Amino acid sequence: MLPSDTIFIIVDVALRGIMIKPLLLIWLISLCLVRRRNDPARVAFSYLNAACPFLMVCLTLFVAGDAVAIAQTTLEQDDETNNLLSDLQYRVYSVGYLFQVVADILTVCCLVELGNGLLLSVKQQRTAFQTVLRYVAIGVGSLIFVLSLAQFSIDNVQYTNYFNYLNHRLTHYDYGGDTTAPTFDYASFDHSLTIALDLSVTCDVLLLVTTAATLGYAAYVLHQCRSCPGLRNSTVLFLVATILSLLRYSWAIAIDTAWELPNVTMPLVYADIVDPIINIWTFFVILVLLFVIGRRKQDGVWSTPQQWMSPDIMSQPGGQPPQQWMNPDIVPQYVEQPPQPVIWQSQQPIAHPSEIYTELAPPSELPGWQNHQLEMPASMYSHPVEYIKR
């Protein structure tokens, strides 16, 4: 029977790896159908198309790291091989975590730009407040990336020195003729790892604060678009996506507070079951919601005319959105109405043709079938009465 640790790792592989194929499908469809199309209101979907591959690489690396961990716990190996597998496992996990941070940054920027795009679709102009939000999101994202890159560098340098020390001690590596086993400064090692952990927690706090602000922005966008029936569903999905993002980063802060900062081992049920569901599955749902918003045409995020729109809409200056967004009582211009026959609009009964003709011509000029004082021609092929009179 497999050890319990191995069983939990297998469950973690299943929960993370099962998301790779659907995410790949969403990404490929999004590249074809959810594009910016030179519309300033659709900048968010460029971030979406960039975030999906980073998350896919992250999940692939996590699965590869779990595979190395399974091999390490099930196969017999010597100390040198065990150190090699531990080193490989850590490298793969650290690179995967860096890719996840990049995907998080792109998703946060996507949410901010989506709020800007929704307001731009309604107001048809970008305000200074929206411009400030754009650059704040880019600035915070850049700061988070720099901090994550610093954490990645510190961890990798320290673990490189550590595993080199272990391998050298096992193989009695000769340093210039000196066969003395090398020494290792554990105090400096622990201090560097503490700094790296502080950087990681700082990134999580910044992501949580930024997402909380984005949630407030989503509520503001929902309030501004309340009179636009065409955008109501999209704004609700936008709000749900920000709530799920806040849930993800709240879970990350909970992990930091409960296990990372106190330096306590995280229980396997939380590390291999709860974390993939809250962290990865919720992330996938967020991307799907953004994909659904970007896929919409009639009720989507648009501020410039597109080929699929009617000529009336495309000819409007500045690419005005459909009129039903601005006023629910106005019928959209791209909806063709059926022709209205005169009989549908007539309030009075239509008179017999003979009555109408009588009002237009005196009895002496009426045809024979209407003027009973004149004889009808003997043959239906005879000339009309008016011609005989001549």
N, C-alpha and C positions, 0 to 999 in steps of 0.2 A: 504493500500500500504506500502511496506517496505521502511524504510528510505534509503536515498542515500548511507550512510555509509555501511549499510548492503549489499546493491546491489554490491558495489565495493568489499566487502570482499568475496561475493559469486563468483564474477568473478576471484578474486585472487585464490580461492580454485580450480576453474575449470582449470585455466592456469597452476597451479603447480601440481595439482593432476593428470591431464591427462598424465603427463610424467612418472608416477610411473610404470604403467604396461609395456609400451615399454622398459623402462630401466631395469625392471626385466627380460624381455625376452632377451634383449641384454646380460645381465650378465650371464644368464643360458647358452646361446649358447656359450658365450666367455669362460666359464669354461670348456666346452667340446672341442671346436674347436680352440680357440685362447690361446694356452699355450706356455710356454717357451720351453719345450721339450729339456732341458739341452743344449740349444744353447745360448752362451754368447751374441749373437746379438739380442736376444729376451727378454732381461730383462725388457724392457718397458711394455710388456704385462702382467707381474706380477703386476706392478703398476696399470694397467688398470683394472684388475680383482679385485684389492683391492679398487679402487676408486668408482666403481659402487655401492656396497652396502652402503657405507657411504653417497653417494648422495641420494639413495633411503630412507634411514632413515631420512635424512635431510628433504626431501620433505614430508614424512609421518608426521613428527613433525610439519612442517609448516601448513599442512592441519589440523592437530589436533588443533593447536593454533588458526587457523581461525575459526574452529568449536566452540571453546570456546568463541571467540569474537562474533560470530553470536548469540550464546545463551545469551551472556551478553547484547547485544543491543536489543534483541527481547523479552526476558523474564523479567517479573517483579521480583525483588528481593530486600531484605533489604540491608543495608550498609555492614553488615558482609558478606553476600553471595557475594555481589559485590566485596569486597576486596579479598575474596577467589578466585573468578574467575579471577580477575586481576593478582593475584599472580600466579595462575596456568598458565595463558596465557603467562606471562613473562618467567616463568621457561621453558615452552615448546619451546618458540621461542629462548631462549638463548642456550639451548642444541642443537636445530636444526642448529643454526648458527655455533656452534663449529664443528658439523659434516660436515658442508659445507666447513669450513676452512680446515679440514683434507682432504676432497675430492679435494680441490684446490691444496694442497701441493702434493698429490699423482699424480695429473694430470700434474703438472709442472715437477716433477721427471720423469714421463712417457715420456713427450716430449723431455727432455734432453737425456734420454736413447734411445729413438727412433732415434734421430740424430746419437748417437754413434753406434747404431746397423746398420744403413744404411751405414755408413762409414766402419764399420767392415766387412760388406758383400762384399764391393768392394775391400778394401785394404787387407783384411785377416789378419790384425794385429791391435791391439789397441795402439794408440799413448799416450804419456804422457799428451798431451792436452786433450784428451778425458777422461783420468783418473781424471785430475784436474776438468773438468766440472762435472763429476759424484759427486765428493765429495763436490764441491761448491753447487750443487743443494741440496744434502742431508743436508749440513750445514745450508743453507738458509731456507730450509723447517723446520728443527728442531727449528731454531730461531723463525720462524713465529708461529709454534705450541706452543712454550713456551710463547710468547707474547699473543697469543689468549687464552691460558689457564689462564694466569694471569688476562686478561680482564674478562674472564668468572668468575673467583673466586671473583674479586673485585665487579663486578656487583651483583652477587648472595648474597654475604655477606651484601652488603648495602641494597638490596631490602628485604632481610630477616629481617633485623632490622627495615626497614620502615613498612612493612606489620605487623610485630609483634606489633609495636607501634600503628598502626591504630586499630588492633583487641583489644589490651589491653585497649585502650582509649574507645572503644565502649562497652566493657564488664566490665569496671571498675575493672580490674584485681587487686587482693589484693597482694601486694608485702610484705610478712612477716607481715601482719596486717596493713600495710599502704595502705589506699584506695586512696591515691593521684594519679592522672593520671600521667603516666610516661612522661618524656620529650624526645625530639628528637632533635639532633643537625643537623639542615638542612644545615648549612654551611659546615660541614664535609661531609655530604651526597653529596652535589653538587660537592665538591672538588674531592671526590673519583670517582664520575661518569665522571668528566672531565678527570681524569687520565685514566680511562678505555676507554674513547672515543679516547684519544691520542694513546693508544696502538692499538686500532682497525684501526685507520687511518695509523699508522706505518705499520701494516700488509698489508693493501691495497697498500701502496707505495712499499713495498718490493716485493709483487706479481707483480705489474706493471713493476718494473725495471727488475725483473727476466724474465718476459715474453718478454719484449722488447729485452733483450739479447738473449733469445731463438729464437726470430724471426730472428735476425741476424745470429744465428747459423744455422737456417733452410735454409736461403738463401745461406750460405756457403756450406751446404750439397747438396743443389740443384745444385750448380756450380760443385762440385766434382763428382756428379753422372750424369753429362750431357751426358757422353759418354756411359752410360749403359742403353739401351732401356728398359730392364726388370725392372729397378727401377725408371724410370722416373715418372710414374704415382704415385707411392708411395711417392716420394719426393715432388711432387706437393701437394698431400693431406696433407702431413706433414706441408708444408708451410701454407696451408689454415687453418689448425688447430691452428697454432701459431698466425695467424692473428685474428682469432675469439677469442682466449684467450686474446690477447691484447685489443680487443674491450670490453670484459667483465670487465676487471680490469680498463680500462679507464672510463667506466660507474660508477664503484664503486668510483673512485676518484671524478667524477663529483658529485655524491650524497654527498660525504663528504664535498666538497667545497661549494656546493649550499645550503645544508640543515643541515647537521650534525654539522659542526663546528660553523656556525652562530646560531645554536640552533633555527632553523626555521622549522615549521611543513611541512613535505613533502606533496605536493598535492596528493590526492587519485589516480588520473589518472596515476601518475608516480609510486606511491608505489604499486598499485594493478594491473596495466595493463602493463606499460612499463617495470618495473623491472622484472617481471616474464619472459617476452619475451626475453629481452636482457641477463638476468642473467641465468635463468634456461634452456630455450629452446636452447640458444647458447651453453651452457654447454653440453646439450644432443647431439647436432650436433657434437661437438668436440669428444665426446666419440664414436659416430658412425663412424666418420672418422678413429679414431684409431682402432676401431674394423675391419673396412674394410681392413686396411693395414695389420693387424695381421692375417686376415683370408686367405690371398693370399698364394698360394703354389708356382706356377711356377715363378711368378714375385714378390714374397714376400721377407721378411727379413730373410735370412738364411746364416749361416756361417759354419755349420757342416752337415754331411750327415744324411739324414732321410730315413725311411723305404720306403716311396713312391717314392724316387729317383731311377734312374736306377743304376745297379751295377757299371757302368763306373764312375758315379758321386760319388757314395759312396766309391769307392776305391781310390779316389784322396786323397793325403796327406792333412790333416788339413781340409777336407771337403770343397774343393774349390767350389765356386758357379758355376752355369751353364756358359759355355764358351761364350754364346752370350752376357752376361753382360760385359765381358772384351773386346770382339772384335765383332762388329756386323756382320763381314764377315764370322765368324765361325759358322757352323751349330751346334746346341746343340747336345750333345752326347746322350741325352735321347730320341731324335726324330728318329724313325726308318724310313729308306729310303726304298722304294720299290726295289726289285731286278731288275737289269738292264740286259735284254737279250742281247745276242751278236748282234742280228740283229739291235738293236737300236744304237750300237756304230760303226757298219761297214760303212765305207765310199765307198767301192767298191761293185758292184753287186756280189752276191754269184754265183759261177759257178755251172753248172749242175753236179749231182753226177757222171755221166758217164765220164765227162771231168776230174774230180778229180781222178777217178779210173784209167783212161788211163795214167795219169802221174805216177801212182804208180806201174803198172803192164804192161809187154809187151803184145802185141796182142795175142801171142800164149797161154797165160795163162788166157785170159779173159773168162768169161762164155759165153755160147752160145748166149744168148740174146744180147751180145755186140759184139762177134766175128762172122761176117757174113760168114767167110770161112768154119766154122764147121757146121755140121748138128745138128739141135736141136733134143733131144731125142724124141722118138715116144710117150712116155707117160710122163706126168708131174711128175709121181712117180718114173721115172728111176733115176739111180745114176748120179751124175754130171759128166761132161766130164773129170775132173781131176782124178776121181776115175776109169773110164774106161781105161784111158791111163795106169794106173798101172797094 
